[in-house]
Amino acid sequence: MSVKVIYIVGAGRSGSTVIDITLNNHPQVVGVGELSSFFKLGIIEKEKCSCGAIAEQCDFFSGIYNEFLSSIPEDTVDYYLSLQEKMERIRFIPMQFLKMMPKKIIHDYIFRTELFYKIIQKHSDKEYILDSTKGPGKLLALSRCADIKLFPVHLVRHCSGFVDSKKKRQRRIGIDNKILYSKPESTVSAVLYWYGINLITLIFLFLISVKQSSDFSIILYERLIKKPKETYGKIMKMIPLDLKEIVDKIETGGSFRIGHVIGGNRLKYNREIKVDNELKPLQNIDQFGATLITLCTLPLKLVYNGLYRLK
């Protein structure tokens, strides 16, 4: 039986943690954060789950991790990480299209990835797994897994908001509760990344849609905040879930409990959150940056506005 996976795809710093937490409050969905980061951040770097425990001691993830390793006793974490590197990183995608990727790597990745998701489904007892990894390379890799029923949701944040976020230092909790900070990026590098990652995502989404006769949703972060009914309605068009209670809770200022989340931003370390329906003002973009963003992103912005109306 196929595992149903809602996969959030696009650039980071686009609001995927909010979608993860809100949909996790649906009785048929388990939101687990960025699953591609589970072994690297959660196991090797000992980043804490949203519950406050490291993955190996987390009430939820520890059982999943132990069952996964016991199911393939000859495996190591490093081996699965090497498979993820070859199958999910964009720089290795050309090898897959040119059929240069060794079949053993493809087979081992598919087998272990399907197993990992099946174990999560078993332990959560939920119908849908929400993975907010966001990488388009993993989207393509998951589309090769016959036992995974994929529901891609392309989350897009306006480039100015994305750049503003990338220019800030982001905090996460590492080993021994050490606070780690990301390095701020320049406006130019952030704009190029936003454009490149979203363009690649669109290409992959259309390739998968044509090949598998499947569908995908496009969600604009700004509309998610300002018009949740419209946004979650688009998700419901693709996935047979009733999200009306979640929409009502957002619109009335209700609280959402936070489950077990790996990766994501610091929101996850709260016990619960409320979704603010006001966009935060930009703080780190000067006039040059604003002009650069407008000129460079206009073509893709027009594409997204058109696709949003269609999707």
C-alpha positions as CSV (number, residue, x, y, z in Angstrom):
1,M,0.0,0.0,0.0
2,S,1.3,3.4,-1.0
3,V,2.4,6.0,1.7
4,K,0.7,9.4,1.1
5,V,3.3,12.2,1.3
6,I,2.5,15.9,1.1
7,Y,5.8,17.4,0.0
8,I,6.5,21.1,0.5
9,V,8.9,22.2,-2.3
10,G,10.6,25.5,-3.1
11,A,13.1,27.8,-1.4
12,G,13.8,27.9,2.3
13,R,12.6,30.8,4.5
14,S,9.2,30.7,2.7
15,G,6.9,29.8,5.6
16,S,7.0,26.0,5.4
17,T,7.2,25.6,9.2
18,V,3.8,27.4,9.5
19,I,2.2,25.0,7.0
20,D,3.8,22.0,8.8
21,I,2.5,23.1,12.2
22,T,-1.0,24.0,11.0
23,L,-1.6,20.9,8.9
24,N,-0.1,18.7,11.7
25,N,-3.2,19.7,13.7
26,H,-5.4,17.8,11.2
27,P,-6.3,14.3,12.6
28,Q,-5.2,12.6,9.3
29,V,-1.8,14.4,9.0
30,V,1.5,14.1,10.8
31,G,3.9,17.0,10.1
32,V,7.5,15.9,10.8
33,G,9.5,18.9,9.5
34,E,12.4,18.6,7.1
35,L,12.9,14.8,6.8
36,S,16.0,15.1,4.6
37,S,17.7,16.7,7.6
38,F,16.7,14.0,10.0
39,F,19.9,11.9,9.8
40,K,22.3,14.8,9.4
41,L,20.9,17.4,11.8
42,G,18.9,15.1,14.1
43,I,21.2,12.1,14.5
44,I,24.8,13.3,13.7
45,E,24.6,17.0,14.7
46,K,22.1,16.2,17.6
47,E,19.8,19.1,16.8
48,K,16.8,19.0,19.0
49,C,13.4,18.0,17.9
50,S,10.7,20.6,18.6
51,C,9.8,18.6,21.8
52,G,13.2,19.6,23.3
53,A,14.8,16.1,23.0
54,I,17.4,15.0,20.6
55,A,16.0,12.6,17.9
56,E,17.5,9.4,19.5
57,Q,15.7,10.3,22.8
58,C,12.5,11.8,21.3
59,D,9.3,9.9,22.2
60,F,8.3,9.9,18.6
61,F,11.5,9.8,16.5
62,S,13.5,7.4,18.6
63,G,11.2,4.5,17.8
64,I,11.2,5.3,14.1
65,Y,15.0,5.6,14.0
66,N,15.6,2.4,15.9
67,E,13.1,0.4,13.8
68,F,14.7,1.8,10.6
69,L,18.2,0.7,11.6
70,S,17.0,-2.7,12.8
71,S,15.2,-3.3,9.5
72,I,18.5,-3.0,7.6
73,P,21.1,-4.2,10.2
74,E,24.1,-3.9,7.8
75,D,23.4,-0.2,7.2
76,T,24.9,2.9,8.7
77,V,23.6,6.5,8.9
78,D,26.6,7.6,6.8
79,Y,25.5,5.2,4.0
80,Y,22.0,6.6,3.8
81,L,23.4,10.1,3.9
82,S,25.5,9.2,0.9
83,L,22.4,8.0,-0.9
84,Q,20.6,11.2,-0.1
85,E,23.6,13.2,-1.5
86,K,23.5,11.3,-4.8
87,M,19.8,11.3,-5.3
88,E,18.6,14.5,-3.7
89,R,21.2,17.1,-4.5
90,I,20.6,19.2,-7.6
91,R,24.2,18.8,-8.9
92,F,23.7,15.1,-9.3
93,I,20.4,15.4,-11.2
94,P,22.1,15.4,-14.6
95,M,23.5,12.0,-13.9
96,Q,20.0,10.7,-13.4
97,F,18.7,12.2,-16.6
98,L,21.6,10.8,-18.5
99,K,21.2,7.4,-16.9
100,M,24.7,7.6,-15.5
101,M,23.7,7.0,-11.8
102,P,24.5,3.5,-10.7
103,K,21.4,1.3,-10.4
104,K,22.4,0.1,-7.0
105,I,22.4,3.7,-5.6
106,I,18.9,4.3,-7.1
107,H,17.6,0.9,-5.8
108,D,19.1,1.3,-2.3
109,Y,17.8,4.9,-2.0
110,I,14.3,4.0,-3.1
111,F,14.1,0.9,-0.9
112,R,15.3,2.8,2.2
113,T,13.3,5.9,1.6
114,E,10.1,4.0,1.2
115,L,10.9,2.0,4.3
116,F,11.5,5.2,6.3
117,Y,8.2,6.8,5.3
118,K,6.3,3.5,6.0
119,I,7.8,3.3,9.5
120,I,6.8,6.9,10.2
121,Q,3.2,6.2,9.0
122,K,3.1,3.1,11.2
123,H,4.3,5.0,14.3
124,S,2.1,8.1,13.7
125,D,-1.0,6.1,12.6
126,K,-1.8,9.0,10.3
127,E,-2.9,8.8,6.6
128,Y,-0.7,11.6,5.4
129,I,3.0,12.4,6.1
130,L,3.9,16.1,5.6
131,D,7.6,16.5,4.7
132,S,8.7,20.1,4.4
133,T,12.2,19.4,3.2
134,K,11.6,21.8,0.2
135,G,14.4,20.6,-2.0
136,P,13.4,20.1,-5.7
137,G,16.0,17.3,-5.9
138,K,14.2,15.3,-3.3
139,L,10.9,16.0,-5.1
140,L,12.3,14.3,-8.2
141,A,13.7,11.4,-6.1
142,L,10.4,10.8,-4.3
143,S,8.6,10.7,-7.7
144,R,10.7,7.6,-8.5
145,C,9.3,5.7,-5.4
146,A,6.5,3.5,-6.5
147,D,5.2,3.0,-3.0
148,I,4.9,6.7,-2.3
149,K,1.8,8.7,-3.4
150,L,3.2,12.2,-3.8
151,F,1.2,15.4,-3.3
152,P,3.6,18.3,-4.1
153,V,2.8,21.7,-2.7
154,H,5.0,24.4,-4.2
155,L,5.3,27.2,-1.6
156,V,6.5,30.5,-2.9
157,R,7.4,33.7,-0.9
158,H,7.7,37.0,-2.6
159,C,11.4,37.5,-3.3
160,S,11.7,40.7,-1.2
161,G,10.5,38.8,1.9
162,F,12.8,35.9,1.1
163,V,15.8,38.2,0.7
164,D,15.0,40.1,3.8
165,S,15.0,36.8,5.8
166,K,18.2,35.5,4.2
167,K,20.0,38.7,5.2
168,K,19.2,37.9,8.9
169,R,21.1,35.5,11.1
170,Q,18.9,32.5,11.9
171,R,19.3,30.7,15.1
172,R,19.1,26.9,15.8
173,I,20.0,24.8,18.8
174,G,22.8,22.3,18.3
175,I,24.8,19.8,20.5
176,D,24.8,20.5,24.2
177,N,22.2,23.3,23.7
178,K,24.8,25.4,21.8
179,I,23.2,28.2,19.9
180,L,24.2,28.2,16.2
181,Y,23.7,31.1,13.8
182,S,23.5,31.1,10.0
183,K,25.6,33.5,8.0
184,P,23.7,36.4,6.4
185,E,23.7,36.5,2.6
186,S,24.1,39.3,0.2
187,T,21.1,40.6,-1.7
188,V,22.6,39.5,-5.1
189,S,23.2,35.9,-3.9
190,A,19.8,35.6,-2.3
191,V,18.0,36.9,-5.4
192,L,19.9,34.5,-7.6
193,Y,19.1,31.6,-5.3
194,W,15.4,32.5,-5.1
195,Y,15.2,32.7,-8.9
196,G,17.2,29.5,-9.5
197,I,15.6,27.2,-7.0
198,N,12.0,28.3,-7.9
199,L,12.7,27.9,-11.6
200,I,14.1,24.4,-11.1
201,T,11.1,23.5,-8.9
202,L,8.7,24.6,-11.6
203,I,10.5,22.6,-14.3
204,F,10.5,19.4,-12.1
205,L,6.9,19.9,-11.1
206,F,5.8,20.0,-14.8
207,L,8.0,17.1,-15.7
208,I,6.5,14.9,-13.0
209,S,3.0,16.1,-13.7
210,V,3.3,15.1,-17.4
211,K,5.1,11.8,-16.8
212,Q,2.8,10.6,-14.0
213,S,-0.4,12.5,-15.0
214,S,-0.5,13.9,-11.5
215,D,-1.3,17.4,-10.1
216,F,0.4,19.9,-7.8
217,S,-0.6,23.0,-5.9
218,I,1.1,26.4,-5.9
219,I,0.8,28.4,-2.6
220,L,1.9,32.0,-2.2
221,Y,3.1,32.7,1.3
222,E,1.7,36.3,1.4
223,R,-1.8,34.9,0.5
224,L,-1.4,32.1,3.1
225,I,-1.0,34.9,5.7
226,K,-3.7,37.3,4.4
227,K,-6.2,34.8,2.8
228,P,-5.9,31.4,4.6
229,K,-9.3,30.3,3.3
230,E,-8.3,30.8,-0.3
231,T,-4.9,29.2,0.3
232,Y,-6.0,26.0,2.1
233,G,-8.8,25.7,-0.4
234,K,-6.2,25.2,-3.1
235,I,-4.6,22.4,-1.1
236,M,-8.1,20.8,-0.6
237,K,-8.5,20.8,-4.4
238,M,-5.6,18.4,-4.7
239,I,-5.8,16.5,-1.4
240,P,-9.1,15.1,-0.1
241,L,-8.8,16.7,3.3
242,D,-11.3,18.9,5.1
243,L,-9.2,21.9,6.3
244,K,-12.1,24.2,7.3
245,E,-11.4,23.8,11.0
246,I,-7.8,24.8,10.5
247,V,-8.9,27.9,8.4
248,D,-11.4,28.9,11.1
249,K,-8.7,28.6,13.8
250,I,-6.4,30.8,11.8
251,E,-9.0,33.4,11.1
252,T,-10.2,33.5,14.8
253,G,-6.7,33.7,16.2
254,G,-6.7,30.2,17.6
255,S,-3.6,28.3,18.8
256,F,-1.9,25.4,17.0
257,R,-0.1,22.8,19.0
258,I,3.4,21.9,17.8
259,G,4.2,18.2,17.2
260,H,7.6,16.7,16.5
261,V,9.5,18.8,14.0
262,I,13.0,18.3,12.7
263,G,14.6,21.3,10.9
264,G,12.6,24.4,10.3
265,N,12.9,27.7,12.1
266,R,12.8,28.6,15.7
267,L,9.0,28.8,15.7
268,K,9.0,25.0,16.4
269,Y,10.4,25.5,19.9
270,N,7.2,27.1,21.1
271,R,4.6,24.9,22.8
272,E,2.0,26.3,20.4
273,I,1.7,29.2,17.9
274,K,-0.9,31.5,16.5
275,V,-0.7,32.5,12.8
276,D,-0.4,36.2,12.5
277,N,-2.4,37.6,9.6
278,E,-0.1,40.6,9.2
279,L,3.1,40.5,7.2
280,K,6.1,41.8,9.0
281,P,7.8,44.9,7.5
282,L,11.0,44.5,5.6
283,Q,14.1,45.6,7.6
284,N,17.1,44.6,5.6
285,I,16.5,45.8,2.0
286,D,17.7,49.1,0.7
287,Q,16.7,51.0,-2.5
288,F,19.3,49.1,-4.6
289,G,18.1,45.8,-3.3
290,A,14.4,46.7,-3.9
291,T,15.2,47.7,-7.5
292,L,17.3,44.6,-8.2
293,I,14.5,42.4,-6.9
294,T,11.8,44.1,-9.0
295,L,13.8,43.9,-12.2
296,C,15.2,40.4,-11.8
297,T,12.1,38.6,-10.5
298,L,9.4,40.2,-12.6
299,P,9.3,37.4,-15.3
300,L,9.0,34.6,-12.7
301,K,6.5,36.7,-10.7
302,L,4.2,37.0,-13.7
303,V,4.4,33.2,-14.2
304,Y,3.5,32.5,-10.6
305,N,0.6,34.9,-10.7
306,G,-0.8,33.2,-13.8
307,L,-0.2,29.7,-12.4
308,Y,-1.8,30.6,-9.1
309,R,-5.0,31.6,-10.8
310,L,-5.0,28.3,-12.8
311,K,-4.1,26.1,-9.9
